[in-house]
Structure formats: C-alpha cells, structure tokens
Amino acid sequence: MPLSRADNSTLGRWWWTVDRWTLAACATLIGFGYVMMLAASPAVAERIGQSRDMFILKQVLFLALAGAVIVAVSLLSPREIRRLAIVGCIIALVLTAATMVVGVEIKGARRWIALPGISLQPSEFLKPCFAVVAAWLISEGRRTPRFPGMALAIGVFLLIVLLLKSQPDIGMLAVITAVFLAQLYVGGLNLAFVGFGVLALCGAGVGAYAIFPHVQSRVQRFLDPAAGDHYQITTALEAFGNGGLLGRGPGEGHVKDVLPDAHADFVYAVAGEEFGMIVCVVIAMVFAFIVLRGLLRLLKEPDLFVVLASTGLVAGFGLQAFVNMASTLHLIPTKGMTLPFISYGGSSVLAVALGIGMLLALTRRRHHGDVP
C-alpha cells in the first residue's frame, strides 16, 4: 500500500522527507549498471578464463548492497552521519596505511587489500567520509572560535596526501584535493587562499609528472599521438564511432571483446557502441541532474555543516563521473576511475552508495524538533 503522509513510522517520515528525485536518479544508474554488466562482462570473463557469469553475479550482489546502503544511511540524522563519517574516516585511514604493508600490488600500485571474494580499496571510502569530517571540522571551528577546526581539517588532508602519494594514487588524490578546495571556497575562505590552493594543486600536478613515470607516460600520450601506446583510447573512440546515434544493439558490440577493462574503466565505450550516443547523453544527464539537484537543495539550508558536507559529497560524485567519461572520450589523460554505479567494482560501488546515502540524509527536509 502507498505510504500516507499521516504515517508517522520511520519509513513513512523518511519517504516524505527524502529527495525522491535524486533517489530515482540513483535507481536509474543502478539499472544502467545491471544492463552494462550483462553487456560487457561475459566477454571479459571468458578472455581471462573465468565463468561468463562471474562478474555479473558479483555485481548483482554489489548493486543490491549499494541500494540497501543508500536507503539505510539516508535514514540517519545529520548527527548520526557525522559519527558514521568520523568512524569511517578513521577506519579508511588505517586500512589505507595498511595497504603499504599487506596490500596487493597491481600495475605498480598498492591500493587494494585482498579479502575473500573481493579486493577492497580503502581509499574509495575516504572520499565521502573525509568530505563529511572536513565539513564538520570547518563548521565547528566557525561555531566555536577556540576549536582549531580548520587546522585539524588541513592536518587530516595532509595525512591523506601522504598516504595516497605513497600508494601511489594520484587520480584519487586530485579528486579529494579538488573536493576539499571546493569546501573551503563554499565555506567562505578568502579567495586569495583558494587561489593559492589551486596554484598549489597545479604545482603538485607538475611534481607528479616529474616524479611518477606512469603519470608522465599518460600525459605524454594524451598530448602527443605519436608517444607510446594509444590502443585502449583508440579502440574506445572507434567504439563510439561504430555505435553512432542509436548503437549497434545489445550484445552486438566488439569493444568488450578486445579491451581488458571494458567492464570497468571503459564501460562508457561499451555503452556508446551498443546503445549509441543518445543513451550516453542520457547517462551523462542523469549524473548532472544528481549534482545540480544536490546543490539546489542547499540554497535555503541554514546549517553550514550540511552545506559543506553536501557540497563535498556531490563534488566528489560528479568529479568521479566526469573523470571516467572524459578520459574514455580522450578529453583528459586516462585515469583508472570507475563510472559510479555502472562500472564493475565492489569497493567503488559501495563507497559511492555510502556518499549518496549521506547526501540524501543531510538534504532531507527537517522540521523543528528534528535531531540536528
């Protein structure tokens, strides 16, 4: 039976206060995720000698868990979200540090901890948890002048910089840095300091280019078509061209048969070939809708903590989607970052679900007497 506005149960209050448009948009992306796993993963599984259904079955479980996480976390109050983020940030920091000792090395980077049935990437959970923790520290520093909130937020950020540089994971570090700068800007930090932060970010990018060979290789291949191997990007762009406006049809694409990461980093190319430009534009518009909807919900929000935390969460979500789609289209240097809810990946899907759940919890309509 449909929920009545007079229903005073926890579920009833949640349904009439949560942003149902954002919830529907996330459900749409999860639906796309199921379709793309059916389209892209069997060929990849066969190529590595596994069962055709291996990736599908795992992702069905991951996406089902993601939906449950979104609903469960969105039921929490802002105070409970703060506590969850603090605990989550501490655990993610400890596990990210642990990857230096017990982590699995893949392609020269130690970012994963091997668990039964899944490789956990703790840094994925740093994005939403740090965004909320930084928002709490900054807002608490504003509310209580003696509390060194800004200094603590910068200290936690520098610790994250040290850990991600050691893995190394420059792409994740760039996203978290951009999110933190956005929060500082929205929090009213002097524009000159924000500009200095942007310049420091650019300087760090130059430093990463000089220090890390894989960063240098990716940038050179992006700028110079004659430098290095362009096989993956060339194949992805050809897939978009083959798909045209309406696509070749479900199961009729060839890019999934030749690209090793067709089910993960290059799933957008599979969508372009099999379903066409129109579906790719729809996917991009759904991501843009979630970001803009989240920001518009903050226009009349009086709580600085909610504003800063939500800004960080939607910025991280939008940047992750942009990096994946832009690198697949060769608009920026390639970066191994998943497309939220659509690419294969347990850690990424659950971390994104955690962030969206936090966003929905913070932007729920609250009335006088609700827990702040």
Residue pairs with C-beta under 8 A, 6 or more apart in sequence:
3 11
3 12
3 15
3 16
4 12
5 16
7 13
7 15
7 16
10 75
14 74
14 75
14 364
17 364
17 365
17 366
18 74
18 360
18 364
19 293
19 297
19 360
19 363
19 364
21 289
21 293
22 290
22 293
22 294
22 356
22 359
22 360
22 363
23 70
23 74
23 360
25 286
25 289
25 290
25 293
26 70
26 290
26 341
26 356
27 67
28 286
29 283
29 286
29 287
29 340
29 341
29 342
30 63
30 66
30 67
30 341
32 271
32 283
32 286
32 341
32 342
33 59
33 63
33 341
33 342
33 343
33 349
34 59
34 60
34 63
35 250
36 263
36 267
36 270
36 271
36 342
36 343
37 55
37 56
37 59
37 60
37 263
37 344
38 56
38 250
39 250
39 251
39 253
39 256
39 270
39 271
39 274
40 256
40 262
40 263
40 267
40 270
40 344
41 54
41 55
41 56
41 59
41 263
41 344
42 52
42 53
42 55
42 56
43 256
43 257
43 262
44 55
44 256
44 260
44 262
44 263
45 51
45 52
45 53
45 54
45 55
46 52
47 257
47 260
55 263
55 344
58 117
58 118
58 344
58 346
59 344
59 349
62 345
62 346
62 349
62 350
63 341
63 349
65 349
65 350
65 353
66 341
66 349
66 350
66 352
66 353
67 353
69 350
69 353
69 354
69 357
70 353
70 356
70 357
70 360
71 357
72 357
73 81
73 84
73 353
73 354
73 357
73 358
73 360
73 361
74 357
74 358
74 360
74 361
74 364
75 361
76 84
76 357
76 361
77 361
77 370
77 371
77 372
78 303
78 305
78 306
78 361
78 362
78 366
78 371
78 372
79 371
79 372
80 361
80 371
81 132
81 309
81 358
81 361
81 362
82 132
82 136
82 305
84 358
85 128
85 129
85 131
85 132
85 133
85 136
85 309
85 358
86 129
86 133
86 136
88 125
88 128
88 129
88 354
89 126
89 129
89 130
89 132
89 133
89 156
91 122
91 125
92 122
92 123
92 125
92 126
92 129
92 130
93 126
93 159
93 160
93 163
95 113
95 120
95 122
96 122
96 123
96 126
96 160
96 163
96 164
96 167
97 163
98 113
98 122
99 110
99 111
99 112
99 113
99 122
99 167
100 110
100 163
100 166
100 167
102 113
103 110
103 111
103 112
103 113
103 167
104 110
104 112
104 113
104 114
104 119
106 112
107 214
108 214
109 167
109 168
109 169
110 167
111 121
111 123
111 167
111 169
112 119
112 120
112 121
112 347
113 119
113 120
113 121
113 122
114 120
118 346
118 347
119 346
119 347
120 346
120 347
121 347
121 348
122 347
123 163
123 164
123 167
123 169
123 172
124 172
124 347
124 348
124 350
124 351
125 347
125 350
125 351
125 354
126 160
126 172
126 176
127 172
127 175
127 176
127 179
127 316
127 320
127 351
127 355
128 313
128 316
128 351
128 352
128 354
128 355
128 358
129 354
130 156
130 157
130 160
130 176
130 179
130 180
130 312
131 179
131 183
131 309
131 312
131 313
131 315
131 316
131 355
132 309
132 312
132 313
132 358
133 153
133 156
134 153
134 156
134 157
134 180
134 183
134 308
134 312
135 183
135 305
135 307
135 308
135 309
135 311
135 312
136 149
136 305
136 309
137 149
137 150
137 152
137 153
137 156
138 149
138 150
138 153
138 183
138 184
138 187
138 304
138 308
139 149
139 187
139 303
139 304
139 305
139 308
140 147
140 149
140 305
141 147
141 148
141 149
141 150
141 152
141 153
142 149
142 187
142 304
143 304
153 180
157 176
157 177
157 180
160 173
160 176
161 173
161 177
164 170
164 172
164 173
164 176
165 173
168 212
170 208
170 212
170 215
171 323
171 335
171 336
171 337
172 337
174 201
174 205
175 316
175 319
175 320
175 323
175 337
176 316
177 201
177 204
178 201
178 315
178 319
179 312
179 315
179 316
179 319
180 312
181 194
181 197
181 198
181 201
182 311
182 312
182 315
183 308
183 311
183 312
183 315
184 193
184 194
184 197
185 191
185 194
186 307
186 308
186 311
187 304
187 308
208 215
209 215
209 216
209 219
210 216
217 228
218 333
218 334
218 335
219 333
220 227
220 228
221 227
221 228
221 229
221 230
221 233
221 333
221 334
222 330
222 332
222 333
222 334
232 259
232 261
232 266
232 334
233 330
233 334
235 255
235 258
235 259
235 269
236 255
236 259
236 266
236 268
236 269
236 328
236 329
236 330
237 269
237 329
237 330
238 255
239 253
239 254
239 255
239 269
239 270
239 272
239 273
240 269
240 272
240 273
240 277
240 280
240 329
242 248
242 253
242 254
242 255
242 273
243 253
243 272
243 273
243 274
243 275
243 276
243 277
244 276
244 277
245 276
245 277
245 278
246 275
246 276
246 278
247 253
247 272
247 273
247 274
247 275
247 276
247 279
248 273
248 274
249 274
250 274
250 275
251 274
252 274
253 270
253 273
253 274
254 273
255 262
255 266
255 269
255 270
255 273
256 262
256 263
256 270
259 266
259 269
261 336
262 269
262 270
263 270
263 343
263 344
264 336
264 338
264 343
264 344
264 345
265 324
265 327
265 328
265 334
265 336
265 337
265 338
265 343
266 328
267 339
267 342
267 343
267 344
268 280
268 283
268 324
268 325
268 328
268 329
268 339
268 342
269 328
271 279
271 280
271 283
271 342
272 279
272 280
283 342
284 321
284 325
287 317
287 318
287 321
287 322
287 340
288 318
290 314
290 317
290 318
290 356
291 314
291 315
291 317
291 318
294 310
294 313
294 314
294 359
294 363
295 310
295 311
295 314
297 310
297 363
298 306
298 307
298 310
298 311
298 363
301 307
301 310
301 363
303 372
306 362
306 363
309 358
309 362
310 359
310 362
310 363
313 355
313 356
313 358
313 359
313 362
314 359
316 355
317 340
317 352
317 355
317 356
317 359
320 337
320 338
320 339
320 340
320 352
321 339
321 340
323 332
323 335
323 337
324 335
324 337
324 338
324 339
324 343
325 339
326 332
327 333
327 334
327 335
327 337
338 344
338 345
338 348
338 349
340 348
340 349
340 352
341 349
341 352
341 353
366 372
